């Protein structure tokens, strides 16, 4: 078990392990999506999303979902998935959840946004698991 809080490198390692579990056909569609571990969401992100506490946001997808892209699009920044370490750890402690499973769920949720799923659609899919 852990004697100190898992650091950003450990969260990134768990995310890479979870990414490897995604079927190859889907995984190839997320090549180039950067996975970034940060401590907490910044104030601008929280304001944009109308979230009061940074501890309420464990992950975030920034980019243009695959289904909304066009060949006529101008050059854009690479898509990014943010994993917020402190918010993930708080949920891990509060729920007494397996840390790998929690990181995997947050990552897969954000990948679903990359594929164009809304939060409501993702929640419906998760209920069916």
N, CA, C and O of each residue as an XYZ file, in Angstrom:
516
protein
N       0.834     -1.179      0.000
C       0.000      0.000      0.000
C       0.879      1.243      0.000
O       2.106      1.140      0.022
N       0.269      2.386     -0.024
C       1.002      3.645     -0.090
C       1.318      4.154      1.304
O       0.490      4.074      2.211
N       2.539      4.684      1.468
C       2.895      5.347      2.718
C       2.886      6.865      2.528
O       2.849      7.618      3.502
N       2.919      7.307      1.271
C       2.759      8.720      0.928
C       1.761      8.803     -0.227
O       1.501      7.811     -0.907
N       1.210      9.991     -0.439
C       0.246     10.172     -1.526
C       0.912      9.906     -2.871
O       2.030     10.363     -3.107
N       0.241      9.175     -3.755
C       0.792      8.944     -5.089
C       1.054     10.284     -5.798
O       0.223     11.191     -5.759
N       2.194     10.384     -6.428
C       2.554     11.629     -7.102
C       2.031     11.634     -8.544
O       1.407     10.673     -8.993
N       2.295     12.721     -9.250
C       1.808     12.874    -10.622
C       2.346     11.784    -11.533
O       1.624     11.296    -12.403
N       3.599     11.394    -11.349
C       4.182     10.335    -12.177
C       3.444      9.016    -11.973
O       3.242      8.263    -12.926
N       3.044      8.736    -10.750
C       2.311      7.500    -10.463
C       0.926      7.533    -11.126
O       0.484      6.528    -11.683
N       0.247      8.674    -11.070
C      -1.060      8.805    -11.719
C      -0.893      8.630    -13.229
O      -1.704      7.956    -13.866
N       0.144      9.227    -13.804
C       0.403      9.095    -15.241
C       0.677      7.636    -15.611
O       0.236      7.163    -16.659
N       1.392      6.940    -14.766
C       1.682      5.514    -14.992
C       0.380      4.688    -14.994
O       0.202      3.810    -15.839
N      -0.508      4.971    -14.062
C      -1.798      4.280    -14.020
C      -2.623      4.606    -15.267
O      -3.302      3.734    -15.809
N      -2.565      5.851    -15.717
C      -3.296      6.257    -16.920
C      -2.759      5.527    -18.148
O      -3.536      5.089    -18.997
N      -1.459      5.394    -18.245
C      -0.863      4.666    -19.378
C      -1.281      3.198    -19.362
O      -1.550      2.611    -20.410
N      -1.333      2.617    -18.182
C      -1.790      1.226    -18.041
C      -3.250      1.101    -18.489
O      -3.612      0.146    -19.177
N      -4.079      2.062    -18.100
C      -5.493      2.049    -18.493
C      -5.638      2.262    -19.995
O      -6.499      1.653    -20.629
N      -4.819      3.106    -20.553
C      -4.843      3.364    -21.992
C      -4.511      2.091    -22.775
O      -5.086      1.841    -23.834
N      -3.598      1.302    -22.258
C      -3.206      0.066    -22.926
C      -4.338     -0.957    -22.963
O      -4.317     -1.867    -23.792
N      -5.323     -0.820    -22.078
C      -6.456     -1.746    -22.045
C      -7.520     -1.437    -23.095
O      -8.392     -2.266    -23.359
N      -7.454     -0.264    -23.686
C      -8.446      0.124    -24.689
C      -8.177     -0.680    -25.956
O      -7.021     -0.805    -26.360
N      -9.210     -1.228    -26.592
C      -8.997     -1.999    -27.823
C      -8.184     -1.209    -28.852
O      -8.360      0.000    -29.001
N      -7.301     -1.902    -29.551
C      -6.372     -1.266    -30.492
C      -7.083     -0.399    -31.520
O      -6.581      0.666    -31.879
N      -8.243     -0.836    -32.001
C      -8.972     -0.071    -33.010
C      -9.357      1.311    -32.471
O      -9.277      2.303    -33.194
N      -9.769      1.375    -31.219
C     -10.118      2.660    -30.614
C      -8.870      3.428    -30.197
O      -8.805      4.649    -30.335
N      -7.887      2.701    -29.687
C      -6.662      3.344    -29.208
C      -5.979      4.108    -30.349
O      -5.400      5.171    -30.126
N      -6.048      3.564    -31.570
C      -5.418      4.250    -32.694
C      -6.095      5.588    -32.986
O      -5.474      6.479    -33.566
N      -7.359      5.739    -32.591
C      -8.099      6.981    -32.813
C      -7.791      8.039    -31.751
O      -8.241      9.180    -31.858
N      -7.026      7.658    -30.730
C      -6.653      8.645    -29.711
C      -5.154      8.928    -29.716
O      -4.633      9.599    -28.825
N      -4.463      8.400    -30.746
C      -3.048      8.746    -30.899
C      -2.926     10.252    -31.028
O      -3.718     10.883    -31.729
N      -1.973     10.814    -30.380
C      -1.767     12.256    -30.448
C      -2.518     13.049    -29.396
O      -2.295     14.251    -29.252
N      -3.413     12.390    -28.653
C      -4.100     13.072    -27.559
C      -3.149     13.075    -26.363
O      -2.744     12.018    -25.878
N      -2.804     14.252    -25.903
C      -1.881     14.362    -24.766
C      -2.628     14.075    -23.465
O      -3.731     14.575    -23.247
N      -2.018     13.270    -22.612
C      -2.568     13.019    -21.277
C      -1.667     13.753    -20.298
O      -0.473     13.473    -20.195
N      -2.261     14.695    -19.585
C      -1.509     15.587    -18.714
C      -2.045     15.460    -17.294
O      -3.251     15.555    -17.064
N      -1.144     15.245    -16.351
C      -1.535     15.186    -14.944
C      -1.165     16.524    -14.307
O      -0.007     16.940    -14.319
N      -2.174     17.180    -13.754
C      -1.962     18.434    -13.032
C      -2.501     18.272    -11.617
O      -3.280     17.359    -11.343
N      -2.091     19.141    -10.738
C      -2.535     19.054     -9.348
C      -4.035     19.300     -9.225
O      -4.756     18.476     -8.663
N      -4.508     20.433     -9.750
C      -5.925     20.811     -9.701
C      -6.241     21.650    -10.932
O      -5.344     22.231    -11.544
N      -7.511     21.710    -11.290
C      -7.938     22.581    -12.389
C      -7.693     24.034    -12.001
O      -7.825     24.406    -10.835
N      -7.337     24.849    -12.987
C      -7.090     26.264    -12.704
C      -8.404     27.042    -12.603
O      -9.469     26.549    -12.973
N      -8.300     28.254    -12.099
C      -9.485     29.080    -11.856
C     -10.272     29.361    -13.136
O     -11.503     29.360    -13.109
N      -9.585     29.602    -14.256
C     -10.283     29.883    -15.514
C     -11.107     28.676    -15.958
O     -12.237     28.832    -16.422
N     -10.553     27.488    -15.819
C     -11.276     26.262    -16.184
C     -12.508     26.104    -15.310
O     -13.597     25.813    -15.804
N     -12.334     26.294    -14.024
C     -13.461     26.162    -13.097
C     -14.549     27.180    -13.417
O     -15.735     26.850    -13.392
N     -14.158     28.402    -13.713
C     -15.136     29.438    -14.052
C     -15.866     29.091    -15.348
O     -17.088     29.213    -15.426
N     -15.116     28.658    -16.368
C     -15.729     28.278    -17.652
C     -16.741     27.152    -17.485
O     -17.767     27.126    -18.165
N     -16.452     26.224    -16.579
C     -17.316     25.064    -16.390
C     -18.350     25.283    -15.285
O     -19.169     24.408    -15.002
N     -18.299     26.465    -14.665
C     -19.211     26.809    -13.570
C     -19.129     25.800    -12.421
O     -20.142     25.338    -11.897
N     -17.888     25.478    -12.051
C     -17.614     24.571    -10.944
C     -16.988     25.391     -9.826
O     -16.031     26.132    -10.052
N     -17.528     25.257     -8.619
C     -17.050     26.069     -7.504
C     -15.744     25.571     -6.911
O     -14.864     26.370     -6.590
N     -15.607     24.264     -6.761
C     -14.420     23.717     -6.108
C     -13.591     22.891     -7.081
O     -14.123     22.051     -7.807
N     -12.304     23.133     -7.091
C     -11.403     22.363     -7.951
C     -11.418     20.875     -7.591
O     -11.066     20.031     -8.416
N     -11.819     20.561     -6.377
C     -11.858     19.162     -5.949
C     -13.048     18.404     -6.543
O     -13.165     17.189     -6.379
N     -13.931     19.135     -7.237
C     -15.084     18.505     -7.879
C     -14.804     18.097     -9.323
O     -15.679     17.529     -9.978
N     -13.613     18.371     -9.828
C     -13.270     18.052    -11.212
C     -12.042     17.147    -11.229
O     -10.933     17.587    -10.928
N     -12.250     15.879    -11.582
C     -11.154     14.910    -11.607
C     -10.459     14.848    -12.962
O      -9.282     14.494    -13.041
N     -11.179     15.190    -14.025
C     -10.593     15.115    -15.354
C     -11.290     16.056    -16.308
O     -12.391     16.534    -16.037
N     -10.633     16.322    -17.441
C     -11.185     17.244    -18.427
C     -10.615     16.920    -19.800
O      -9.416     16.687    -19.951
N     -11.493     16.910    -20.797
C     -11.072     16.775    -22.202
C     -11.128     18.154    -22.839
O     -12.146     18.841    -22.758
N     -10.038     18.555    -23.469
C      -9.997     19.804    -24.230
C      -9.637     19.444    -25.665
O      -8.568     18.898    -25.939
N     -10.537     19.757    -26.552
C     -10.273     19.486    -27.955
C     -11.557     19.495    -28.746
O     -12.610     19.896    -28.253
N     -11.454     19.049    -29.974
C     -12.615     18.945    -30.841
C     -12.917     17.465    -31.009
O     -12.090     16.721    -31.536
N     -14.101     17.026    -30.563
C     -14.442     15.606    -30.706
C     -14.337     15.148    -32.162
O     -14.575     15.920    -33.090
N     -13.985     13.910    -32.335
C     -13.743     13.356    -33.666
C     -14.889     13.653    -34.634
O     -14.635     14.053    -35.770
N     -16.131     13.470    -34.219
C     -17.273     13.656    -35.100
C     -17.541     15.092    -35.500
O     -18.341     15.342    -36.402
N     -16.888     16.040    -34.848
C     -17.098     17.458    -35.150
C     -15.975     18.049    -36.000
O     -15.973     19.249    -36.272
N     -15.040     17.233    -36.414
C     -13.902     17.722    -37.190
C     -14.231     17.738    -38.673
O     -15.101     17.008    -39.149
N     -13.513     18.589    -39.384
C     -13.697     18.715    -40.819
C     -12.335     18.806    -41.483
O     -11.368     19.273    -40.881
N     -12.267     18.361    -42.718
C     -10.998     18.466    -43.445
C     -10.644     19.928    -43.708
O      -9.485     20.247    -43.973
N     -11.629     20.814    -43.636
C     -11.385     22.238    -43.839
C     -10.982     22.981    -42.580
O     -10.801     24.199    -42.610
N     -10.837     22.259    -41.466
C     -10.453     22.904    -40.211
C      -9.081     23.548    -40.328
O      -8.189     23.040    -41.008
N      -8.935     24.671    -39.654
C      -7.618     25.301    -39.585
C      -6.767     24.526    -38.576
O      -7.280     23.738    -37.783
N      -5.480     24.766    -38.626
C      -4.589     24.092    -37.684
C      -5.046     24.401    -36.259
O      -5.449     25.525    -35.957
N      -4.980     23.408    -35.399
C      -5.445     23.566    -34.025
C      -4.446     22.917    -33.083
O      -3.570     22.155    -33.492
N      -4.605     23.240    -31.826
C      -3.771     22.619    -30.804
C      -4.136     21.144    -30.687
O      -5.270     20.768    -30.983
N      -3.204     20.310    -30.265
C      -3.542     18.892    -30.064
C      -4.594     18.743    -28.959
O      -4.646     19.545    -28.027
N      -5.424     17.716    -29.076
C      -6.393     17.418    -28.031
C      -5.636     17.039    -26.765
O      -4.536     16.490    -26.818
N      -6.253     17.344    -25.627
C      -5.623     17.072    -24.341
C      -6.635     16.483    -23.375
O      -7.809     16.853    -23.368
N      -6.155     15.564    -22.568
C      -6.942     15.048    -21.445
C      -6.156     15.386    -20.191
O      -4.994     15.008    -20.039
N      -6.821     16.107    -19.296
C      -6.218     16.469    -18.024
C      -6.751     15.544    -16.941
O      -7.954     15.298    -16.856
N      -5.855     15.042    -16.126
C      -6.208     14.285    -14.927
C      -5.734     15.130    -13.748
O      -4.561     15.495    -13.666
N      -6.651     15.437    -12.844
C      -6.332     16.319    -11.728
C      -6.057     15.488    -10.475
O      -6.967     14.979     -9.821
N      -4.772     15.374    -10.171
C      -4.273     14.465     -9.136
C      -4.954     14.652     -7.781
O      -5.443     13.680     -7.206
N      -4.996     15.864     -7.266
C      -5.547     16.063     -5.919
C      -7.031     15.716     -5.856
O      -7.491     15.141     -4.871
N      -7.779     16.061     -6.898
C      -9.207     15.733     -6.924
C      -9.415     14.221     -7.015
O     -10.327     13.678     -6.393
N      -8.573     13.550     -7.785
C      -8.645     12.085     -7.891
C      -8.316     11.456     -6.544
O      -9.001     10.534     -6.103
N      -7.271     11.951     -5.891
C      -6.881     11.381     -4.596
C      -7.947     11.601     -3.536
O      -8.172     10.736     -2.690
N      -8.602     12.752     -3.576
C      -9.675     13.005     -2.609
C     -10.807     11.993     -2.812
O     -11.313     11.423     -1.845
N     -11.193     11.774     -4.047
C     -12.255     10.793     -4.323
C     -11.805      9.388     -3.910
O     -12.589      8.613     -3.362
N     -10.555      9.073     -4.173
C      -9.970      7.777     -3.805
C     -10.101      7.556     -2.300
O     -10.481      6.472     -1.859
N      -9.789      8.573     -1.524
C      -9.867      8.479     -0.063
C     -11.323      8.399      0.395
O     -11.678      7.563      1.225
N     -12.160      9.278     -0.157
C     -13.552      9.332      0.277
C     -14.325      8.060     -0.059
O     -15.160      7.618      0.731
N     -14.057      7.473     -1.213
C     -14.812      6.300     -1.657
C     -14.126      4.984     -1.327
O     -14.707      3.913     -1.503
N     -12.882      5.065     -0.847
C     -12.098      3.859     -0.576
C     -12.075      2.956     -1.823
O     -12.225      1.738     -1.737
N     -11.887      3.592     -2.960
C     -11.885      2.948     -4.277
C     -10.462      2.521     -4.622
O      -9.500      3.105     -4.125
N     -10.329      1.520     -5.458
C      -9.034      1.125     -6.004
C      -8.528      2.289     -6.866
O      -9.247      2.751     -7.751
N      -7.315      2.762     -6.625
C      -6.807      3.937     -7.319
C      -6.698      3.701     -8.819
O      -7.044      4.581     -9.607
N      -6.228      2.537     -9.221
C      -6.128      2.255    -10.654
C      -7.505      2.329    -11.312
O      -7.659      2.942    -12.368
N      -8.490      1.714    -10.697
C      -9.840      1.718    -11.264
C     -10.387      3.142    -11.374
O     -11.041      3.483    -12.360
N     -10.127      3.955    -10.386
C     -10.590      5.336    -10.399
C      -9.926      6.124    -11.531
O     -10.606      6.819    -12.285
N      -8.614      6.017    -11.650
C      -7.894      6.712    -12.725
C      -8.401      6.225    -14.082
O      -8.626      7.029    -14.987
N      -8.580      4.921    -14.224
C      -9.083      4.357    -15.478
C     -10.462      4.934    -15.813
O     -10.711      5.324    -16.953
N     -11.351      4.988    -14.826
C     -12.691      5.511    -15.081
C     -12.667      6.972    -15.499
O     -13.390      7.366    -16.414
N     -11.846      7.777    -14.843
C     -11.740      9.193    -15.209
C     -11.173      9.316    -16.629
O     -11.693     10.079    -17.443
N     -10.118      8.571    -16.918
C      -9.497      8.625    -18.243
C     -10.484      8.194    -19.322
O     -10.636      8.883    -20.330
N     -11.150      7.070    -19.123
C     -12.088      6.572    -20.126
C     -13.247      7.546    -20.318
O     -13.736      7.706    -21.436
N     -13.692      8.196    -19.249
C     -14.753      9.204    -19.348
C     -14.309     10.329    -20.291
O     -15.072     10.763    -21.155
N     -13.080     10.791    -20.116
C     -12.573     11.882    -20.950
C     -12.335     11.420    -22.384
O     -12.537     12.192    -23.321
N     -11.913     10.181    -22.565
C     -11.750      9.636    -23.915
C     -13.110      9.567    -24.609
O     -13.202      9.812    -25.812
N     -14.156      9.239    -23.870
C     -15.500      9.210    -24.453
C     -15.876     10.592    -24.983
O     -16.527     10.696    -26.023
N     -15.475     11.656    -24.283
C     -15.718     13.011    -24.789
C     -14.964     13.224    -26.099
O     -15.481     13.882    -27.002
N     -13.762     12.685    -26.217
C     -12.972     12.774    -27.448
C     -13.746     12.155    -28.616
O     -13.656     12.623    -29.751
N     -14.498     11.105    -28.324
C     -15.300     10.450    -29.356
C     -16.658     11.118    -29.547
O     -17.455     10.678    -30.377
N     -16.929     12.182    -28.783
C     -18.136     12.965    -28.995
C     -19.301     12.659    -28.070
O     -20.391     13.194    -28.271
N     -19.107     11.818    -27.065
C     -20.187     11.501    -26.136
C     -20.392     12.646    -25.150
O     -19.428     13.263    -24.697
N     -21.640     12.922    -24.823
C     -21.960     13.926    -23.805
C     -21.858     13.280    -22.424
O     -21.760     12.058    -22.306
N     -21.881     14.110    -21.385
C     -21.862     13.572    -20.018
C     -23.062     12.663    -19.777
O     -22.935     11.619    -19.138
N     -24.238     13.064    -20.294
C     -25.448     12.243    -20.101
C     -25.305     10.892    -20.804
O     -25.697      9.865    -20.250
N     -24.760     10.882    -21.988
C     -24.567      9.624    -22.730
C     -23.549      8.730    -22.017
O     -23.729      7.514    -21.943
N     -22.498      9.329    -21.502
C     -21.474      8.560    -20.792
C     -22.092      7.951    -19.526
O     -21.870      6.779    -19.221
N     -22.859      8.750    -18.802
C     -23.504      8.256    -17.585
C     -24.432      7.086    -17.903
O     -24.462      6.102    -17.163
N     -25.187      7.183    -18.993
C     -26.085      6.090    -19.391
C     -25.296      4.829    -19.718
O     -25.706      3.726    -19.358
N     -24.169      4.990    -20.398
C     -23.323      3.833    -20.711
C     -22.747      3.219    -19.440
O     -22.707      1.997    -19.294
N     -22.305      4.072    -18.525
C     -21.737      3.571    -17.262
C     -22.769      2.835    -16.441
O     -22.436      1.873    -15.749
N     -24.011      3.263    -16.502
C     -25.079      2.581    -15.767
C     -25.316      1.192    -16.319
O     -25.754      0.295    -15.599
N     -25.026      1.013    -17.607
C     -25.237     -0.285    -18.238
C     -24.127     -1.277    -17.998
O     -24.251     -2.446    -18.363
N     -23.035     -0.830    -17.385
C     -21.894     -1.750    -17.133
C     -22.172     -2.693    -15.997
O     -21.325     -3.521    -15.661
